[in-house]
Amino acid sequence: MAVTARKREEPRAQQPGIVQFLRDVYDELRKVVWPTGGELYRYTLVVIFTVIILGIFIGGTDYLLGEIAKRTLYNNGVH
């Protein structure tokens, strides 16, 4: 006969109220290291530059693949 172990049910912790939750959120936000104005400006420029470069790359790739498809598939190689 097989013996199975039963898990003991652990007592549940009391759920904190909304006031305790907001206090905990406030305490955690105080621990955050916020960026300085200069860092924020630099990070913003990096994001904008990256988006522009990726947009150009994806747009260019889409255009080239579209032209290849037009010339090979739709016109059967005839211009």
Secondary structure, DSSP 8 states (H G I E B T S, - for coil): -----------------HHHHHHHHHHHHHH-----HHHHHHHHHHHHHHHHHHHHHHHHHHHHHHHHHIIIIISTT--
